[in-house]
Amino acid sequence: MMKKSTQFQAPEPDRILPEWIWRLRTAWATTQTYDRIRDGIGDKILRPLGGNWGRKNARRNVNGEWRFERHSRPIVEKTSARANEFLGELVYQYLPLPSASSIRLLRLQPGSLPMPVQCLMSTHEIEQAPAFQALSYTWGQKIEHRIGCDDVERNSIRGGGHYVSIHESLWLALQRLRHETEERILWIDAICISQVNNAERNDQVLLMRKLFHKAESVIIWLGEESHDSAVAFDLVSRIVAAAATEQARSPVNAKQVVKAQDLGGLALLEYSSPAWEALNSLFWRPWFSRVWVIQEVTVARGASVLCGPSHCQWWHLTTTARYIEDHSLTAITRVDPQTAIKFADLGQRFREGPPHLLLELLSQARDSYSTDDRDKIFALLGIAGDAEYSLLKPNYKKPLVDVYTTLTKHLIERDRSLDVLSAVEDRQFRLKRDRELDKKIEGLEGNELPMNSQLPSWVPDWEVHRPSSPFVLHPAFATMKAAGSTQASCTFSTDGLTLLSRGIAFDQIAYVGDPFMEAVPAPRSLFPQPPTTNVRLRTRIAHTAIDFLTDQRGRQWEKLARDLKVYPTGEDILDAFIRTLVAGDASFLGLPQERLRAHYTAWRKYWRIAGVNDPNFVHTAYERNVADEITLATQFLQGQLKAAYGRRFFTTSNKYMGLAQSGVRIGHAVVILHGGRTPYLLQRVGSSGYRFVGECYVHGHMNGEALTKPIPEQEFAIRLEIGLVRRKQIRTAWKTVMDLFEELPYMLGVYRRKLNSAVRMDTRSKAKAAPPYHIYATSPHYKACLLGQDSTDHRNRRAGEQSFSKRSSELTSPLQTGMYSKRRQLQIYFSGFSD
C-alpha cells in the first residue's frame, strides 16, 4: 500500500489557485464518468468532425522523436521567368531497356544561364556503367519545366528537338549541377526511369541500392537557397571546427554540457543569434522527411550537400547534429537535429552491423513521407537484411491494401511471431494528402488509401505517423515474453481480412488516464539568466494553464495507481508505478527501492518546475536541483519518453496497471495471443469478432504469468475496423436505394397488370377500385405471385409468406444482409412478375 512518504512536494512556481482545487480536479479526472465523457466526445463528435484539420495538425506536430513543435519551412525565392525553358515540341519516347539489370544514365550537357538545360540518355548494364553520380532530392510541387532530352544513339539521326517534363525542384538542381564546359554523367530517377512503365519501375526499384552504392558520390539537393541558408552553412563550418578541436584536446569528455555563456569560448555564435534558427530550418527541409532518401544516403560511399550555391560534405551535417545533441544545445538554441541523427545512426549500423531488420526499419522510418504510400515499404527493402524479394518484390500494379496485408502475413508466418502487430496504431494519426493533388499523380488512382473500409484492423497502416515509439524499438522488447515460449499459429480467412489466432482473455480495462502528449522540457541546459520582462505575470498565468493540461495528467496517473491500494504481484504500489512508466526498462528493474525512487523523485521535482516548457522554468528547475538530481531526472525522463510518450496509463478490473496507445477505452479486453511478446487490446465486434486496438504493457504480465492461470484458451477472429465497416455498409446501402429508384418506374409500369390481377384474386380484400400501392405490398396474392405460386395453393401459402417476409427484410434492411446493390441482384427479387 502506498505510504504518505511517497507524496512528493516539489518546489514549483507560485500558483494562483489553492491546492485543494487541483486535488478536486484530479479526483474528478480519475472517475469512469470522466473517462466516458472524454472519450465519448472524442470518438463520437470531435473525430468525425475533425476531418482535415486533425490530419493537418498531426502532420504539423507529430514526429517519431516524441516532440510536438512546429518547424518553420525555409523561405525559398520563387523562380521568375521561364526564359531558359526548352522550346522543343516533341515528347521524348523511352525505348525499352534490354534487361532487368540495365539502367539509363543522364549526360548533362555543358551550359549556363540563360541557356536551356539539355541532356542525352545512354543505356548500360549496371556492372559495365561508366563512372556517374547519383542525385538524391525530393520531387516537390508539380510545377513542370521542359528540358531537352534525346538518346545518344538517335540524337545524330533525329537531330534533337525532344523534351521531357520535370518538376521545378529537379529543374533548379540541374541548373546548379551542369558545368560550363564539361559533360556531367548523372543518375536521376525521375528522368532515367520511365514513370509510366510500371514493369520498368518494379525492376529499377530493385536496383536502387546497387545504384547508389556504385555511384562515385551521392549529391544531396536540399533545394534552392533561402534568405538565411548561407548563414546556416557558415554555422555548420563553425561547429565542425569546434568538434574537431574538442576531439583533439579531450576525446573522452566530448559529451560535456555546454552552457550558453560558454558558446563564445568555442568560437560559436551566441544562443540568440538568428543563425541557430537558420540551422534548424536547414535540418527540417523537406529532403529530411522523405522515405526514399534513407536508402540513398545510407548506402552511399560518399555524399555531399548542395543548397543553392552553398555546399558541404554530408558528414559535416551529421557531425553538427551530434555535437548539438551531445552538448545539450537544443534547449538554448532551439535547434532540433533529430532527423540528421536518425540518418547518421542508420548509416553507421548499415556499415558496421548488425544488419537492419525490416520491421525495425519500418518503425524508425514511419515519420517519413512518400508520394505513393506503397513506397513506405518498397523504399526500405534494399537496406533490410531480412527482406525476401520473392514475396515482397516491388509491384506498382498491386493495390496498396494488398501490399500492406501481404507484408503483415509474411512477417507473421516467417517469424512465427506477432511482433508486427506492435506497429498497429490508432488511424486518427493517418496523414492523408490532398485528394486533388493525388488525382494529378499518374498511376496513383486507387492507391492514395481512401482504403479505410478495406484495411483489416490487425494490419499496420504505415502512413500513420504515430506519436509513440512502438515497443519493438524499446530496449526491453527483446526480454518481453508475455506469451511465454509459444509461437504464432495464425490462420487467415479466404478473403484475407480476418486473422484467426489462439490465446486467452485474462483481464479488462477499468480506468484510462489522459494521454501523455504535453511538450517535454529539455534538461541539462541553462540560460545565463532568465528573461526579466513580465516574469511574475507570465509565471502565474503559464503555470495555471499548464496545471490544467499537463500537470493534471501526472497527478491523474499517480492517483489511478494509488487507488489500486495493493498490487497483485506483492510489489509496493509506487515501485510498480515507477517501473510501469518506463515499461520495465532493464536499467531500472534491477535498482534497489531507494535508488529507483530517487530517479522518480528527481524527475518529479524537475517536471513540476520545468514542465511549463518556458525558459524561466528550465532555468529555475536547474537552480533548484543539484547536479546529481539533474542526472537522475535526465535518465528517468529518457526512459519514460521511450515507453510512455503518446500513450495512456490504465488500470484493469484485476487491479493491474499498464500503458497503452491512445485508442484504449474502458471495456477493452486484455489478451495474450500465441507468439506475442506483449499483451494486446481487443474490442468486441458483434457476437464473435474483434477489432485489434494495439499493443500494451501490463506490469506483472510480461513474462508469461497469464498463461499459468486456469483460463481456457479460445480462438480470436480479428477483423476490419468496426467504424470502417459501418461506413462501407452505409455507402453500399445508399447505392442500393439509388439503384432501386432507378428501376422502380420501369417495374411499376411493366408489372402493373400482374399486380392488379393479384389484388383482384384476393377474396378477402373485396376492393372494387385499385387499392393504394402499399396494399399491393401486403396482399397475400401479391406475395404468392412474387414467389411464383398459385393463390389457391393453400398448403404453400404460409411458407411463401415466411419466405417473402425474409426477402422484404433483405430489401428494407441492407445493412444487415450484405447490401444487394447491383441492379441485376435487385431484379432477382422481382423475377416473379416477369411476363
C-alpha positions in Angstrom: 0.0 0.0 0.0 1.3 3.4 -0.9 2.6 5.4 2.0 2.4 9.1 2.7 6.1 9.4 2.5 5.8 8.8 -1.3 3.9 12.0 -1.8 6.4 14.5 -3.2 6.1 18.2 -2.6 8.5 19.5 -5.2 9.4 23.2 -5.3 7.4 24.9 -8.0 6.4 28.4 -9.3 3.8 30.3 -7.5 0.1 29.3 -8.1 -3.0 31.4 -8.4 -5.4 28.7 -7.2 -5.1 26.8 -4.0 -4.0 23.2 -3.7 -7.5 21.8 -2.9 -8.8 22.8 -6.3 -6.1 20.8 -8.1 -6.8 17.8 -5.9 -10.5 18.1 -6.6 -9.9 18.2 -10.3 -7.6 15.2 -10.1 -10.2 13.2 -8.2 -12.8 14.0 -10.9 -10.3 13.1 -13.7 -9.8 9.6 -12.2 -13.5 8.6 -12.4 -15.1 6.3 -15.1 -17.7 9.1 -15.7 -14.9 11.4 -16.7 -13.3 8.7 -18.9 -16.6 8.0 -20.7 -17.4 11.7 -21.3 -13.9 12.5 -22.5 -13.6 9.5 -24.9 -17.2 9.7 -25.9 -16.8 13.3 -27.0 -13.6 12.5 -28.8 -14.9 9.4 -30.6 -18.4 10.5 -31.4 -18.0 14.2 -32.1 -14.5 15.5 -32.4 -13.0 12.8 -34.5 -15.8 12.6 -37.2 -15.9 16.4 -37.4 -12.2 16.9 -37.2 -11.5 16.0 -40.8 -8.6 17.6 -42.5 -7.9 19.9 -39.5 -7.0 17.0 -37.3 -4.8 15.4 -40.0 -3.1 18.7 -40.8 -2.5 19.3 -37.1 -1.0 15.8 -36.7 1.2 16.4 -39.8 2.5 19.6 -38.4 3.1 18.4 -34.9 3.7 14.6 -34.7 7.1 13.1 -35.4 8.9 10.0 -34.3 11.2 11.8 -31.9 8.4 12.3 -29.4 8.2 16.1 -29.8 5.3 18.4 -30.6 6.6 21.6 -32.1 6.1 23.4 -35.3 9.2 23.7 -37.5 9.4 26.6 -39.8 9.9 25.9 -43.5 12.6 27.7 -45.4 11.6 30.8 -47.4 12.7 30.0 -50.9 12.8 32.7 -53.6 10.3 31.9 -56.3 11.6 31.4 -59.9 10.6 34.3 -62.0 10.6 33.8 -65.8 10.9 30.8 -68.0 13.3 32.3 -70.4 15.6 29.3 -70.2 12.9 26.7 -70.9 13.5 24.2 -73.7 11.2 25.0 -76.6 11.0 21.7 -78.4 7.6 20.3 -79.2 8.2 16.5 -79.5 8.0 14.4 -76.3 10.9 12.1 -75.6 9.9 8.5 -76.1 11.6 5.9 -73.8 12.9 2.8 -75.5 12.5 -0.5 -73.6 15.6 -1.4 -71.5 17.4 -4.5 -72.8 17.3 -6.4 -69.5 16.2 -6.1 -65.9 19.8 -5.2 -64.9 20.0 -2.3 -67.5 20.0 1.3 -66.5 19.9 4.7 -68.2 22.4 7.4 -67.4 21.8 11.1 -68.0 24.6 13.0 -69.7 24.0 16.6 -68.7 25.4 18.8 -71.4 27.5 21.9 -70.5 25.9 25.3 -70.4 25.0 28.2 -68.2 22.1 30.6 -67.8 20.1 31.6 -69.8 20.7 28.6 -72.0 18.1 25.8 -71.6 19.0 22.6 -69.9 19.8 19.8 -72.4 20.9 16.2 -71.9 21.5 12.9 -73.6 20.4 9.5 -72.5 22.6 6.4 -72.7 21.8 2.8 -71.8 24.2 0.5 -69.9 24.3 -2.7 -67.9 24.8 -1.7 -64.3 28.0 -3.6 -63.9 29.6 -2.0 -67.1 28.3 1.5 -66.5 30.8 4.4 -66.6 31.5 6.5 -63.5 28.5 8.5 -62.5 27.0 10.5 -59.7 23.5 9.9 -58.2 21.1 12.7 -57.2 19.1 12.4 -54.0 16.3 15.0 -53.9 12.6 15.5 -53.4 10.2 15.8 -56.2 8.4 18.8 -54.6 5.4 20.6 -56.1 4.2 19.6 -59.5 5.3 22.8 -61.3 6.6 21.4 -64.6 9.5 22.6 -66.7 10.9 21.3 -70.0 14.4 20.2 -70.7 15.9 18.9 -73.9 16.4 15.1 -73.9 17.4 12.6 -76.5 19.2 9.3 -76.8 22.9 9.3 -77.6 22.5 6.8 -80.4 19.4 8.6 -82.0 20.5 12.2 -81.4 22.6 12.5 -84.6 19.8 10.8 -86.7 16.8 12.7 -85.4 18.6 16.0 -84.8 17.3 16.6 -81.3 14.2 18.6 -80.5 12.7 16.2 -78.0 11.9 17.1 -74.4 10.9 15.7 -71.0 8.9 17.5 -68.4 10.3 17.5 -64.8 9.3 19.2 -61.6 10.7 22.5 -60.6 12.8 21.1 -57.7 14.8 18.9 -60.2 14.9 21.7 -62.8 16.6 24.0 -60.3 19.0 21.3 -59.3 20.1 20.7 -62.9 20.7 24.4 -63.3 23.1 24.2 -60.4 24.8 20.9 -61.4 25.8 21.5 -65.0 29.3 22.6 -65.8 30.1 25.4 -68.2 32.5 23.3 -70.3 32.2 19.6 -69.4 29.6 16.9 -69.7 28.4 15.5 -66.3 27.0 11.9 -66.0 24.2 11.5 -63.5 21.5 9.0 -62.5 18.2 10.7 -61.6 15.1 8.6 -61.0 12.5 11.0 -62.5 14.4 11.0 -65.9 16.2 7.7 -66.0 13.2 5.6 -65.2 10.1 5.7 -67.4 7.5 6.7 -64.8 4.6 5.4 -66.9 6.0 1.9 -67.3 5.2 0.0 -64.1 7.2 -3.1 -65.1 10.3 -1.0 -65.6 9.7 0.8 -62.3 9.5 -2.5 -60.5 12.8 -3.6 -61.9 14.6 -0.4 -61.3 13.5 -0.2 -57.6 15.3 -3.5 -57.1 18.5 -1.9 -58.4 18.3 1.3 -56.3 20.6 0.0 -53.5 23.2 -1.1 -56.0 22.9 2.1 -58.0 23.5 4.5 -55.1 26.3 2.3 -53.7 28.0 2.1 -57.1 27.8 5.8 -57.7 31.1 7.7 -57.2 29.2 10.1 -54.9 25.7 11.0 -54.0 24.7 14.6 -54.4 22.0 15.7 -51.8 19.9 18.5 -53.2 18.1 20.3 -50.4 16.6 22.9 -52.7 17.2 26.4 -53.8 18.7 28.9 -51.3 16.6 30.8 -48.9 17.2 34.1 -47.2 19.2 32.5 -44.4 20.7 29.3 -45.8 24.2 30.7 -46.3 24.2 31.7 -42.6 23.3 28.2 -41.7 26.2 26.7 -43.7 28.6 29.1 -42.1 27.4 28.0 -38.6 27.9 24.3 -39.7 31.5 25.1 -40.5 32.0 26.7 -37.1 30.5 23.7 -35.2 32.6 21.2 -37.3 35.7 23.1 -36.3 34.7 23.2 -32.6 34.0 19.5 -32.7 37.4 18.8 -34.2 39.2 21.0 -31.7 37.4 19.3 -28.8 38.1 15.8 -30.1 41.8 16.6 -30.4 42.0 18.0 -26.8 39.9 15.6 -24.9 38.1 12.8 -26.8 36.9 11.2 -23.5 35.0 14.3 -22.3 33.5 15.1 -25.7 30.0 15.0 -24.3 30.2 17.7 -21.7 27.3 20.0 -21.3 27.9 23.4 -22.9 26.2 26.4 -21.2 25.1 29.5 -23.0 27.9 31.6 -21.6 30.5 29.1 -22.9 29.5 29.4 -26.6 31.8 32.4 -27.2 34.8 30.5 -26.0 34.1 27.8 -28.5 34.0 30.3 -31.4 30.3 29.7 -31.7 27.6 32.4 -32.0 25.5 33.3 -29.0 22.3 31.4 -28.5 20.1 34.3 -29.5 21.7 34.6 -32.9 19.4 34.1 -35.9 21.9 31.7 -37.3 20.7 29.0 -35.0 17.1 29.4 -36.3 18.5 29.2 -39.8 20.3 25.9 -38.9 17.1 24.5 -37.5 15.3 25.4 -40.8 18.1 23.6 -42.7 17.6 20.4 -40.7 13.9 20.5 -41.3 13.9 21.0 -45.1 11.6 18.6 -47.0 14.5 16.3 -48.0 15.0 15.1 -44.5 11.3 13.9 -44.3 11.3 11.7 -47.4 11.4 7.9 -47.1 13.4 7.2 -50.3 16.4 9.3 -49.2 17.0 6.9 -46.2 18.3 4.2 -48.5 20.0 6.6 -50.9 22.2 8.2 -48.2 22.7 5.1 -46.1 24.3 3.0 -48.8 26.4 5.9 -50.3 30.1 5.6 -50.4 30.4 9.4 -50.1 27.8 12.2 -50.1 27.8 16.0 -50.5 25.1 18.5 -49.7 24.0 21.3 -52.1 21.6 24.0 -51.2 21.6 26.7 -53.9 25.2 27.9 -54.2 26.1 26.7 -50.6 27.5 23.2 -50.1 29.3 21.0 -47.6 30.1 17.3 -47.1 27.3 15.1 -45.6 29.5 14.2 -42.7 29.6 17.9 -41.8 25.9 17.9 -41.2 25.9 14.7 -39.2 28.8 16.0 -37.1 26.9 19.2 -36.4 23.8 17.2 -35.3 25.9 15.0 -33.0 27.6 18.0 -31.4 24.3 19.7 -30.7 22.9 16.5 -29.1 26.0 15.6 -27.1 26.3 19.1 -25.6 22.5 19.6 -24.9 22.3 22.7 -27.0 18.7 22.1 -28.2 17.0 23.9 -25.3 19.1 27.0 -25.5 19.4 27.3 -29.3 16.0 25.7 -30.4 17.8 23.6 -33.0 16.3 20.1 -33.3 18.8 17.8 -35.1 17.0 14.5 -34.7 16.3 14.0 -38.4 20.0 14.1 -39.3 20.9 11.9 -36.3 18.5 9.3 -37.5 20.2 9.2 -40.9 23.6 9.0 -39.2 22.6 6.1 -36.9 21.1 4.1 -39.8 24.2 4.6 -41.9 26.5 3.6 -39.1 24.6 0.4 -38.4 24.5 -0.4 -42.1 28.3 -0.2 -42.4 29.2 -1.7 -39.0 26.3 -4.2 -38.4 24.3 -6.0 -37.3 22.0 -5.9 -40.4 18.8 -3.9 -40.2 15.6 -5.8 -39.7 12.7 -4.8 -41.9 10.3 -4.3 -39.1 12.7 -2.1 -37.2 13.4 0.0 -40.3 9.7 0.4 -41.0 9.1 1.6 -37.4 12.1 4.0 -37.5 11.1 5.5 -40.8 7.4 5.8 -40.1 7.5 9.5 -39.7 8.9 9.9 -43.2 6.7 10.8 -46.2 6.2 9.3 -49.7 4.1 10.3 -52.6 2.9 6.8 -53.1 2.1 5.0 -49.8 3.4 1.7 -51.2 6.9 3.3 -51.1 6.8 3.3 -47.3 7.7 -0.4 -47.8 9.4 -0.6 -51.2 11.9 2.2 -50.3 13.4 0.2 -47.4 13.7 -3.3 -48.8 17.2 -2.6 -50.2 18.8 -2.0 -46.8 16.8 -4.6 -44.8 18.9 -7.6 -44.1 15.9 -9.9 -43.8 13.8 -8.8 -46.8 12.8 -11.6 -49.1 12.3 -10.2 -52.6 10.5 -13.4 -53.8 7.5 -12.4 -51.6 8.0 -8.7 -51.2 9.1 -7.7 -54.7 8.0 -4.2 -55.5 5.0 -4.2 -57.7 3.3 -0.9 -58.5 0.3 -2.7 -60.1 -0.6 -4.2 -56.7 -3.2 -2.3 -54.7 -2.0 -0.7 -51.6 -4.2 -2.8 -49.3 -2.6 -6.0 -50.8 0.9 -4.6 -50.3 0.4 -3.8 -46.6 -1.6 -7.1 -45.9 0.9 -9.3 -47.7 3.8 -7.8 -45.7 2.0 -8.4 -42.4 1.1 -12.0 -43.3 4.7 -12.7 -44.4 6.2 -11.4 -41.2 3.8 -13.4 -39.0 4.3 -16.7 -41.0 8.0 -16.3 -41.4 8.9 -15.4 -37.9 6.1 -17.4 -36.2 5.7 -14.2 -34.1 3.2 -11.4 -33.7 5.9 -8.7 -33.4 4.5 -6.8 -36.4 1.3 -6.2 -34.5 3.2 -3.8 -32.3 3.2 -1.4 -35.3 -0.6 -1.1 -35.3 -1.7 2.4 -34.2 -4.9 4.4 -34.0 -5.7 5.6 -37.5 -6.7 9.1 -36.4 -3.0 9.8 -36.9 -3.1 8.9 -40.6 -1.8 11.9 -42.6 -4.0 11.8 -45.7 -3.0 14.0 -48.5 -5.0 16.4 -50.6 -7.3 14.4 -52.9 -6.9 17.0 -55.7 -3.1 16.6 -55.6 -3.5 12.8 -55.7 -5.5 13.0 -58.8 -2.6 14.7 -60.6 -0.2 11.9 -59.8 -0.2 9.5 -62.7 -0.8 5.9 -61.7 -1.8 6.7 -58.1 -5.5 6.4 -58.6 -6.9 3.9 -56.1 -3.6 3.8 -54.1 -3.9 7.0 -52.1 -5.8 5.0 -49.5 -9.3 6.1 -49.0 -9.0 2.4 -48.2 -10.2 2.7 -44.7 -13.1 0.4 -45.5 -10.7 -2.4 -46.6 -7.6 -2.5 -44.4 -8.0 -5.1 -41.6 -7.5 -3.7 -38.1 -4.6 -6.1 -37.5 -2.6 -4.7 -40.5 -0.3 -1.7 -39.7 -1.0 1.3 -41.8 2.5 2.6 -42.4 1.2 6.1 -43.3 0.0 6.6 -39.7 2.6 8.9 -38.1 2.2 7.6 -34.5 3.3 9.9 -31.6 4.5 7.0 -29.5 7.5 4.8 -30.1 6.5 1.1 -30.7 7.7 -1.4 -28.2 9.6 -3.1 -30.9 12.1 -0.3 -30.6 12.1 -0.3 -26.8 15.3 -1.5 -25.1 13.3 -4.1 -23.1 11.4 -5.6 -26.1 13.9 -8.4 -26.5 13.2 -9.6 -23.0 9.4 -9.3 -23.2 7.7 -12.7 -23.3 4.1 -12.2 -22.4 3.1 -15.3 -24.4 6.0 -17.4 -22.9 7.6 -19.7 -25.4 4.6 -20.1 -27.6 4.7 -19.5 -31.3 2.2 -17.8 -33.5 -0.1 -20.3 -35.2 -2.4 -17.9 -37.1 -4.7 -18.6 -40.0 -6.4 -16.2 -42.3 -9.8 -16.1 -43.9 -10.2 -16.8 -47.6 -10.7 -13.1 -48.3 -7.6 -12.2 -46.3 -9.4 -9.8 -44.0 -9.7 -11.9 -40.8 -6.9 -13.1 -38.6 -7.6 -16.2 -36.5 -5.3 -16.5 -33.5 -5.4 -18.6 -30.3 -4.9 -17.1 -26.9 -6.6 -16.1 -23.6 -8.5 -13.0 -22.4 -7.3 -12.5 -18.9 -8.4 -9.0 -18.0 -10.4 -5.9 -18.9 -9.7 -2.2 -18.9 -11.3 -0.4 -16.0 -9.9 3.1 -15.9 -8.0 5.1 -18.6 -5.8 8.2 -18.0 -5.2 11.1 -20.3 -2.6 10.7 -23.0 1.0 11.8 -22.4 1.2 14.4 -25.2 2.5 17.5 -23.5 5.7 19.2 -24.5 8.8 17.9 -22.8 11.2 20.3 -21.2 14.8 19.6 -22.2 17.0 19.2 -19.1 20.7 19.7 -18.7 20.6 23.1 -20.4 21.0 26.6 -18.8 20.3 30.1 -19.9 22.8 32.6 -18.4 19.9 34.5 -16.8 16.1 34.3 -17.2 14.3 37.0 -19.2 13.0 39.8 -17.0 10.0 41.0 -19.0 6.8 40.3 -17.1 8.3 37.3 -15.3 5.9 37.3 -12.4 2.7 37.6 -14.6 3.9 35.1 -17.1 4.9 32.7 -14.3 1.5 32.7 -12.7 -0.6 32.6 -15.9 1.5 29.9 -17.6 1.6 27.6 -14.6 -2.1 27.9 -14.0 -2.8 26.9 -17.7 -0.2 24.1 -17.7 -1.5 22.6 -14.5 -4.9 22.1 -16.0 -3.4 20.4 -19.1 -0.1 18.8 -18.2 0.4 18.5 -14.5 -3.1 17.1 -14.1 -2.0 14.2 -16.3 0.9 13.3 -14.0 -1.4 13.7 -10.9 -4.1 11.7 -12.6 -1.8 8.8 -13.4 -0.4 8.7 -9.9 -3.8 8.7 -8.3 -5.0 5.9 -10.6 -2.1 3.9 -9.3 -2.7 4.8 -5.7 -6.4 3.8 -5.9 -5.3 0.2 -6.5 -4.2 0.1 -2.9 -2.4 -3.3 -3.2 -0.7 -4.6 -6.3 -1.3 -8.3 -7.2 2.4 -9.1 -7.6 3.1 -8.1 -4.0 5.2 -5.0 -5.0 4.8 -1.7 -3.4 2.3 0.4 -5.5 4.8 3.2 -6.0 7.6 0.9 -7.2 5.2 -0.8 -9.6 4.0 2.6 -10.9 7.6 3.8 -11.5 8.6 0.6 -13.4 5.4 0.9 -15.5 6.3 4.4 -16.5 9.5 3.1 -18.2 7.8 -0.2 -19.4 10.1 -2.4 -17.5 13.4 -0.9 -18.8 16.2 -3.2 -17.7 18.3 -0.2 -16.4 15.6 0.4 -13.8 14.4 -3.1 -13.0 17.4 -4.1 -11.0 17.7 -1.0 -9.0 17.1 -1.1 -5.2 14.0 0.6 -4.0 15.8 3.6 -2.6 17.6 4.3 -5.9 14.5 3.7 -8.0 12.6 6.2 -6.0 15.4 8.7 -6.2 15.1 8.7 -10.0 11.4 9.3 -9.7 11.7 12.0 -7.1 14.3 13.9 -9.1 12.2 13.7 -12.3 9.0 14.7 -10.5 10.8 17.7 -8.9 12.2 18.8 -12.2 9.0 18.2 -14.1 6.8 20.2 -11.7 9.0 23.2 -12.3 10.2 22.9 -15.9 7.0 21.3 -17.2 5.7 24.8 -18.2 8.2 24.5 -21.1 9.3 28.1 -20.7 13.0 29.3 -20.4 12.3 30.8 -17.0 11.2 27.5 -15.5 14.0 25.4 -17.2 16.4 27.9 -15.5 14.5 27.6 -12.2 14.5 23.8 -12.3 18.2 23.8 -12.9 18.8 26.1 -10.0 16.7 24.1 -7.6 18.2 20.7 -8.4 21.8 19.7 -7.7 23.9 18.1 -10.4 23.1 14.5 -9.3 19.4 15.2 -9.3 19.6 16.6 -12.8 21.4 13.4 -13.9 18.8 11.2 -12.3 16.0 13.3 -13.8 17.5 13.1 -17.3 17.9 9.3 -17.1 14.3 8.8 -16.0 13.0 11.3 -18.5 14.7 9.5 -21.4 13.4 6.1 -20.3 9.8 7.4 -19.8 9.8 9.2 -23.2 10.6 5.9 -25.0 7.9 4.0 -23.0 5.1 6.4 -22.2 5.1 9.3 -24.6 2.0 9.3 -26.8 0.4 6.5 -24.6 -2.2 6.3 -21.8 -1.9 4.9 -18.4 -4.7 2.4 -17.5 -5.7 0.1 -14.7 -7.6 -3.2 -15.1 -10.5 -5.0 -13.4 -8.0 -7.3 -11.7 -6.0 -4.3 -10.3 -3.1 -4.3 -12.7 -1.7 -1.2 -14.3 -0.1 -0.6 -17.7 0.5 1.6 -20.7 -1.5 1.5 -24.0 -2.0 3.5 -27.1 -4.3 6.5 -27.4 -7.1 4.3 -28.7 -7.6 2.3 -25.5 -11.1 2.6 -23.9 -12.9 1.2 -20.9 -14.1 -2.3 -21.5 -11.4 -3.3 -24.0 -10.3 -6.9 -23.5 -6.7 -7.5 -22.5 -5.5 -10.7 -24.2 -2.4 -12.8 -24.7 -2.1 -14.2 -28.2 0.3 -17.1 -29.0 3.6 -15.7 -30.4 3.1 -12.2 -28.9 5.8 -10.5 -26.9 3.3 -8.1 -25.3 -0.4 -8.3 -24.3 -2.8 -6.8 -26.8 -6.1 -4.9 -26.6 -9.2 -6.1 -28.5 -12.6 -4.6 -28.9 -15.5 -6.9 -29.4 -17.4 -6.5 -32.7 -20.7 -8.4 -32.9 -21.1 -11.7 -31.2 -17.8 -13.4 -32.2 -15.4 -11.0 -33.8 -12.9 -8.5 -32.5 -11.2 -5.3 -33.6 -7.5 -5.1 -32.9 -6.7 -2.0 -30.9 -3.0 -2.3 -30.3 -0.2 -3.5 -28.1 0.1 -2.7 -24.4 2.4 -3.1 -21.4 0.8 -4.7 -18.3 3.2 -4.7 -15.3 3.3 -8.2 -13.9 2.2 -9.9 -17.1 5.2 -9.5 -19.4 6.8 -12.9 -18.8 4.1 -15.4 -19.4 2.4 -15.1 -16.0 -1.1 -15.0 -17.5 -0.6 -18.4 -19.2 -0.2 -20.1 -15.8 -3.7 -19.1 -14.7 -6.6 -21.5 -15.2 -8.1 -19.6 -18.1 -9.4 -21.6 -21.1 -7.9 -20.8 -24.5 -10.0 -19.5 -27.3 -9.7 -18.5 -30.9 -10.0 -14.8 -31.6 -11.3 -13.7 -35.0 -9.8 -10.2 -35.6 -11.4 -8.3 -38.4 -11.9 -4.9 -40.0 -12.3 -1.6 -38.2 -15.8 -1.6 -36.8 -16.4 2.1 -37.8 -15.0 1.5 -41.2 -17.3 -1.5 -41.8 -20.3 0.6 -40.9 -19.2 3.4 -43.3 -18.8 0.8 -46.0 -22.3 -0.6 -45.3 -23.8 2.9 -45.4 -22.2 3.6 -48.7 -23.4 0.3 -50.2 -26.9 0.7 -48.7 -27.2 4.2 -50.3 -26.2 2.7 -53.7 -28.9 0.0 -53.2 -31.5 2.7 -52.6 -30.4 4.7 -55.7 -30.5 1.6 -57.9 -33.9 0.8 -56.6 -35.2 4.2 -57.5 -33.7 3.8 -61.0 -35.6 0.5 -61.5 -38.9 1.5 -59.7 -40.6 3.3 -62.6 -39.8 0.5 -65.0 -41.0 -2.2 -62.7 -44.3 -0.4 -61.8 -45.1 0.2 -65.5 -44.3 -3.2 -66.8 -45.7 -5.3 -64.0 -48.8 -3.3 -63.2 -51.1 -5.9 -64.9 -49.7 -8.7 -62.7 -50.1 -6.6 -59.6 -53.7 -5.7 -60.3 -54.5 -9.3 -61.2 -53.1 -10.4 -57.8 -55.3 -7.9 -55.9 -58.5 -8.9 -57.7 -57.8 -12.6 -56.9 -57.7 -11.7 -53.2 -61.2 -12.5 -52.0 -60.5 -11.1 -48.6 -59.7 -7.6 -49.8 -63.1 -7.2 -51.7 -61.7 -4.0 -53.2 -63.7 -2.6 -56.2 -61.1 0.0 -57.1 -57.4 -0.3 -57.4 -56.0 0.0 -53.9 -53.1 2.2 -53.0 -49.6 0.8 -53.6 -48.9 -0.1 -50.0 -51.9 -2.5 -50.2 -50.2 -4.3 -53.0 -47.2 -5.0 -50.7 -49.5 -6.5 -48.0 -51.7 -8.6 -50.3 -51.2 -12.3 -49.8 -51.9 -12.9 -53.5 -49.2 -10.3 -54.3 -46.8 -12.3 -52.1 -47.8 -15.6 -53.8 -47.3 -14.0 -57.2 -43.9 -12.7 -56.2 -42.9 -16.2 -55.2 -44.3 -17.7 -58.4 -47.1 -19.6 -56.6 -50.8 -20.1 -57.4 -53.0 -18.2 -55.0 -55.1 -21.3 -54.5 -52.2 -23.3 -53.2 -53.1 -23.0 -49.5 -50.5 -25.6 -48.5 -47.6 -23.4 -49.7 -49.1 -20.0 -48.8 -47.8 -20.0 -45.3 -44.3 -21.0 -46.3 -44.5 -18.4 -49.1 -45.4 -15.6 -46.7 -42.5 -16.5 -44.5 -40.1 -16.5 -47.4 -41.5 -13.2 -48.7 -41.1 -11.7 -45.2 -37.4 -12.7 -45.3 -37.0 -11.2 -48.8 -38.7 -8.0 -47.8 -36.4 -7.7 -44.8 -33.4 -8.1 -47.2 -34.7 -5.3 -49.3 -35.5 -2.9 -46.5 -32.6 -3.7 -44.2 -29.5 -3.8 -46.5 -27.2 -3.0 -43.5 -27.9 -6.5 -42.1 -27.9 -8.6 -45.2 -24.9 -7.9 -47.3 -26.0 -4.9 -49.3 -27.6 -6.2 -52.5 -26.5 -3.1 -54.5 -26.2 -4.3 -58.1 -29.1 -3.8 -60.5 -29.3 -7.4 -61.5 -29.5 -8.5 -57.9 -32.4 -6.2 -57.4 -34.2 -7.6 -60.4 -34.0 -11.1 -59.0 -36.3 -10.1 -56.2 -39.0 -9.2 -58.7 -38.5 -12.1 -61.1 -41.9 -13.4 -60.2 -43.5 -10.6 -62.1 -41.9 -11.2 -65.5 -44.3 -12.0 -68.4 
